[in-house]
């Protein structure tokens, strides 16, 4: 037996939908090892999305997956030192990083909002991502805009 690592081989789908993305999201949402609390928040948010009925007849888990898909960045800028100067060089983002950035931005947007229960804030931000709006989607757009503005330095990407 080897060590238990947080690899894809170890991960199982979430209990309700058997979705790997939902399982990953619940793990990122979790604080202090309290997975059942994170699951309750996530499933309550999906229940809230279903209750509102703004999802054009789609299942809440599909709405969540589409929201993550809409928030994923395809290109980002990375600092590269050339000579004495630092350049913001646009680079492609690999699939695993796209997913982790989307999850991170979504949770950051939810945690920055104050004064309401977590599942309601999460439901709002998932719906906003689904409709291609909201804080997390804006962050993606800004990342793409910055990469587009620094296209002149693309030849430094090696």
C-alpha beads as a LAMMPS data file, in Angstrom:
LAMMPS data file: protein, C-alpha beads

158 atoms
157 bonds

1 atom types
1 bond types

-500.0 500.0 xlo xhi
-500.0 500.0 ylo yhi
-500.0 500.0 zlo zhi

Masses

1 110.0

Atoms # bond

1 1 1 0.000 0.000 0.000
2 1 1 1.247 3.436 -0.915
3 1 1 0.399 6.725 0.689
4 1 1 -3.067 8.129 0.194
5 1 1 -2.762 11.174 -2.048
6 1 1 -5.265 13.638 -3.379
7 1 1 -5.017 12.190 -6.868
8 1 1 -7.719 11.447 -9.375
9 1 1 -7.402 7.742 -8.589
10 1 1 -8.473 8.315 -4.981
11 1 1 -11.409 10.582 -5.731
12 1 1 -14.980 9.293 -5.940
13 1 1 -18.036 11.008 -7.361
14 1 1 -20.373 12.802 -4.972
15 1 1 -23.047 10.677 -3.233
16 1 1 -26.124 12.113 -4.980
17 1 1 -25.081 12.725 -8.582
18 1 1 -21.886 10.640 -8.855
19 1 1 -20.214 13.699 -10.382
20 1 1 -16.444 14.095 -10.041
21 1 1 -16.754 17.861 -10.556
22 1 1 -19.288 18.166 -7.734
23 1 1 -17.053 16.052 -5.487
24 1 1 -14.054 18.285 -6.247
25 1 1 -16.149 21.388 -5.612
26 1 1 -17.415 20.041 -2.271
27 1 1 -13.823 19.303 -1.234
28 1 1 -12.787 22.866 -2.116
29 1 1 -15.835 24.291 -0.326
30 1 1 -15.050 22.289 2.818
31 1 1 -13.444 24.056 5.774
32 1 1 -11.735 22.346 8.746
33 1 1 -12.479 18.843 7.386
34 1 1 -16.248 19.239 7.781
35 1 1 -17.356 17.499 4.621
36 1 1 -20.978 16.914 5.648
37 1 1 -21.410 20.654 6.236
38 1 1 -19.934 21.384 2.792
39 1 1 -22.208 18.770 1.190
40 1 1 -25.258 20.257 2.898
41 1 1 -24.367 23.766 1.659
42 1 1 -23.796 22.483 -1.894
43 1 1 -26.969 20.391 -2.081
44 1 1 -29.040 23.174 -0.482
45 1 1 -27.701 25.540 -3.169
46 1 1 -28.709 23.057 -5.902
47 1 1 -32.129 22.732 -4.247
48 1 1 -32.462 26.523 -4.256
49 1 1 -31.619 26.634 -7.982
50 1 1 -34.275 23.987 -8.645
51 1 1 -36.811 25.827 -6.472
52 1 1 -36.298 29.122 -8.317
53 1 1 -36.780 27.436 -11.684
54 1 1 -34.556 29.872 -13.625
55 1 1 -32.545 27.063 -15.211
56 1 1 -34.577 26.624 -18.422
57 1 1 -35.736 23.150 -17.393
58 1 1 -32.239 21.766 -16.813
59 1 1 -31.240 19.693 -13.803
60 1 1 -29.445 21.728 -11.099
61 1 1 -26.270 19.620 -11.433
62 1 1 -26.209 20.423 -15.175
63 1 1 -26.641 24.116 -14.361
64 1 1 -23.678 23.859 -11.963
65 1 1 -21.504 22.089 -14.557
66 1 1 -22.418 24.658 -17.221
67 1 1 -21.634 27.511 -14.797
68 1 1 -18.164 26.041 -14.130
69 1 1 -17.693 25.598 -17.891
70 1 1 -18.612 29.271 -18.469
71 1 1 -16.213 30.491 -15.758
72 1 1 -13.191 28.445 -16.950
73 1 1 -10.437 30.652 -18.418
74 1 1 -8.794 29.455 -21.623
75 1 1 -5.863 31.857 -21.585
76 1 1 -4.067 33.713 -18.790
77 1 1 -1.035 35.940 -18.319
78 1 1 2.109 34.832 -16.545
79 1 1 5.063 36.972 -15.565
80 1 1 8.266 36.247 -17.437
81 1 1 11.576 38.001 -16.825
82 1 1 13.465 38.801 -20.003
83 1 1 16.628 40.805 -19.563
84 1 1 15.851 43.285 -16.805
85 1 1 12.134 43.600 -17.499
86 1 1 9.118 41.532 -16.486
87 1 1 6.532 40.903 -19.170
88 1 1 2.970 39.657 -18.785
89 1 1 3.008 36.811 -21.312
90 1 1 -0.318 35.269 -22.424
91 1 1 -0.333 31.463 -22.146
92 1 1 -2.816 28.640 -22.660
93 1 1 -4.300 27.162 -19.483
94 1 1 -4.353 23.371 -19.173
95 1 1 -7.641 21.613 -18.360
96 1 1 -6.924 20.797 -14.709
97 1 1 -5.884 24.399 -13.987
98 1 1 -8.959 25.733 -15.840
99 1 1 -11.205 23.726 -13.555
100 1 1 -9.360 24.637 -10.361
101 1 1 -9.323 28.351 -11.260
102 1 1 -13.051 28.292 -12.034
103 1 1 -13.825 26.606 -8.697
104 1 1 -11.498 28.969 -6.822
105 1 1 -13.011 32.085 -8.421
106 1 1 -16.563 30.882 -7.764
107 1 1 -15.842 30.199 -4.084
108 1 1 -13.941 33.479 -3.722
109 1 1 -16.915 35.385 -5.142
110 1 1 -19.308 33.581 -2.772
111 1 1 -17.122 34.091 0.306
112 1 1 -16.691 37.812 -0.406
113 1 1 -20.443 38.385 -0.212
114 1 1 -21.617 38.971 3.334
115 1 1 -24.827 38.844 5.306
116 1 1 -26.698 35.866 3.816
117 1 1 -26.586 32.100 4.292
118 1 1 -23.841 30.389 2.301
119 1 1 -26.175 28.174 0.241
120 1 1 -28.130 31.209 -1.011
121 1 1 -24.960 33.072 -1.983
122 1 1 -23.663 29.945 -3.720
123 1 1 -26.950 29.462 -5.602
124 1 1 -26.844 33.116 -6.736
125 1 1 -23.278 32.853 -8.010
126 1 1 -23.893 29.517 -9.781
127 1 1 -26.921 31.008 -11.543
128 1 1 -24.898 34.108 -12.436
129 1 1 -22.146 31.899 -13.912
130 1 1 -24.769 29.925 -15.820
131 1 1 -26.114 33.179 -17.323
132 1 1 -22.546 34.412 -18.081
133 1 1 -22.572 37.203 -15.510
134 1 1 -21.536 37.675 -11.897
135 1 1 -18.239 38.231 -10.079
136 1 1 -16.522 34.950 -11.069
137 1 1 -17.433 35.369 -14.755
138 1 1 -16.187 38.981 -14.640
139 1 1 -12.866 37.722 -13.266
140 1 1 -12.585 35.350 -16.242
141 1 1 -13.393 38.139 -18.679
142 1 1 -10.755 40.392 -17.084
143 1 1 -8.183 37.592 -17.353
144 1 1 -8.983 37.126 -21.053
145 1 1 -8.918 40.890 -21.624
146 1 1 -5.495 41.186 -19.976
147 1 1 -4.156 38.309 -22.093
148 1 1 -5.534 39.976 -25.215
149 1 1 -3.941 43.307 -24.284
150 1 1 -0.537 41.617 -23.852
151 1 1 -0.684 39.655 -27.098
152 1 1 2.418 41.514 -28.296
153 1 1 4.510 39.567 -25.768
154 1 1 3.225 36.142 -26.872
155 1 1 6.558 35.385 -28.576
156 1 1 8.152 35.183 -25.084
157 1 1 6.059 32.089 -24.271
158 1 1 8.505 29.206 -24.501

Bonds

1 1 1 2
2 1 2 3
3 1 3 4
4 1 4 5
5 1 5 6
6 1 6 7
7 1 7 8
8 1 8 9
9 1 9 10
10 1 10 11
11 1 11 12
12 1 12 13
13 1 13 14
14 1 14 15
15 1 15 16
16 1 16 17
17 1 17 18
18 1 18 19
19 1 19 20
20 1 20 21
21 1 21 22
22 1 22 23
23 1 23 24
24 1 24 25
25 1 25 26
26 1 26 27
27 1 27 28
28 1 28 29
29 1 29 30
30 1 30 31
31 1 31 32
32 1 32 33
33 1 33 34
34 1 34 35
35 1 35 36
36 1 36 37
37 1 37 38
38 1 38 39
39 1 39 40
40 1 40 41
41 1 41 42
42 1 42 43
43 1 43 44
44 1 44 45
45 1 45 46
46 1 46 47
47 1 47 48
48 1 48 49
49 1 49 50
50 1 50 51
51 1 51 52
52 1 52 53
53 1 53 54
54 1 54 55
55 1 55 56
56 1 56 57
57 1 57 58
58 1 58 59
59 1 59 60
60 1 60 61
61 1 61 62
62 1 62 63
63 1 63 64
64 1 64 65
65 1 65 66
66 1 66 67
67 1 67 68
68 1 68 69
69 1 69 70
70 1 70 71
71 1 71 72
72 1 72 73
73 1 73 74
74 1 74 75
75 1 75 76
76 1 76 77
77 1 77 78
78 1 78 79
79 1 79 80
80 1 80 81
81 1 81 82
82 1 82 83
83 1 83 84
84 1 84 85
85 1 85 86
86 1 86 87
87 1 87 88
88 1 88 89
89 1 89 90
90 1 90 91
91 1 91 92
92 1 92 93
93 1 93 94
94 1 94 95
95 1 95 96
96 1 96 97
97 1 97 98
98 1 98 99
99 1 99 100
100 1 100 101
101 1 101 102
102 1 102 103
103 1 103 104
104 1 104 105
105 1 105 106
106 1 106 107
107 1 107 108
108 1 108 109
109 1 109 110
110 1 110 111
111 1 111 112
112 1 112 113
113 1 113 114
114 1 114 115
115 1 115 116
116 1 116 117
117 1 117 118
118 1 118 119
119 1 119 120
120 1 120 121
121 1 121 122
122 1 122 123
123 1 123 124
124 1 124 125
125 1 125 126
126 1 126 127
127 1 127 128
128 1 128 129
129 1 129 130
130 1 130 131
131 1 131 132
132 1 132 133
133 1 133 134
134 1 134 135
135 1 135 136
136 1 136 137
137 1 137 138
138 1 138 139
139 1 139 140
140 1 140 141
141 1 141 142
142 1 142 143
143 1 143 144
144 1 144 145
145 1 145 146
146 1 146 147
147 1 147 148
148 1 148 149
149 1 149 150
150 1 150 151
151 1 151 152
152 1 152 153
153 1 153 154
154 1 154 155
155 1 155 156
156 1 156 157
157 1 157 158
